[in-house]
Amino acid sequence: MIQFAGTAVFIKDEVRRAPLRHTFHLQPEELSNSGKGYLDLIDSAEFERTPLFVQAEWALFAIIELQDLQAVTITQGRPFPNTSNYLFFEGLSALREAVLAAHNNTIHASLTLLRTVVELMVYHLWWQSRLDNDDGWRKFSAWLLGNSQERDLGLKRVMREVYDQQCLPSFAHGFDDLYSEYATLCTYVHKPLLAQSVVTIRGTNQPAASAPALRFWLERVGAVSRCLLDLLISSKPQSLFPVDLCRKFGFNPPIGLFFDQSGFTALKKAMSPEKLELYRKHYASNPDLESLADFYNTRPDLGDVEILETWKEEEPESERESATVQDRIALRYTMMKAKMRALHWTAAYGGFSDPPWLAETIGSALSRS
């Protein structure tokens, strides 16, 4: 039986950094002695305040936060919950492994995993645009189970079609940017040239923490994450217009429709204020956003006490007696979000299982989160 857990944090605007080991919840027992040397290097003054490093941290964090906009679709005559978001969540899993590998000084392995992340996210967006009819669902299900009789179109063609379908602004990273990075990552799956070798970049064949190797990895992961973030924003432009979910829905918000302020904080820190404003202007007239805004704005506001009354779970053990009402709401909201993420993961991987097995998995996911 597969077990799933969800994690979530509440990000305040004054937070300056999002260290990758915290973002991906890397545990001490997962890190080698060589990896501990990399932590020292990452925390050094050479990297701690480097704009490249800080923006890469936040871009990766923002991609994780965008899992909240992947809706759990209720289907009839198809598996429920369906696995339509499997590729996205498998991409998040591979992304964590890529970050862990880099922290353990296995840069070459991390780069190969980052290539897999690109493929998974691109195919996720490609399939999502084809699930609006029964034929699309049939083809996706067959493809996902390895029973497809259709030829694999290949990553380059699929990536081109994804970019053609998105309403990206002219200043966003485009096909050439992502495909160029993908081609670089392919080198490490096959045969890197002498100058591309991680040994050459590191300057030694010894497993020592290397600033040049770390910088090269950050350049790759930063470029890839910025390209993927542009695509994910385009597919979910409501991420640019956060709302106060608790104020309208308490602790029972709709799934996959709205982005909260905490997730938006990560997204806006991944880019300059000027670029963020350009993005918001570009997507502001999206008709889907207008209907979402109408749905949100027509609901009455809930008071703080009314919000807390919608909490039907056990009271949090970690809550301080001196906690303010706002802190109490934030803690419960974050707990709720972690549970919903566990359900997202369960749906993504459990859609083709028998109902009793699936129910047991969901129950386990809720208890573990």
URQUIDA-V290206 format. One record per helix or strand of 2 or more residues. SS is the DSSP state (@ for helix, = for strand). FROM is the first residue (numbers start at 1). LEN is the number of residues. If there is no record, write none. Layout:
# URQUIDA-V290206
ss:SS from:FROM len:LEN
ss:SS from:FROM len:LEN
This chain:
# URQUIDA-V290206
ss:@ from:20 len:4
ss:@ from:28 len:3
ss:@ from:33 len:10
ss:@ from:45 len:4
ss:@ from:51 len:19
ss:@ from:86 len:18
ss:@ from:107 len:22
ss:@ from:134 len:11
ss:@ from:155 len:11
ss:@ from:175 len:15
ss:@ from:194 len:3
ss:@ from:198 len:5
ss:@ from:211 len:25
ss:@ from:237 len:4
ss:@ from:245 len:5
ss:@ from:261 len:9
ss:@ from:273 len:11
ss:@ from:287 len:11
ss:@ from:304 len:6
ss:@ from:325 len:26
ss:@ from:355 len:14
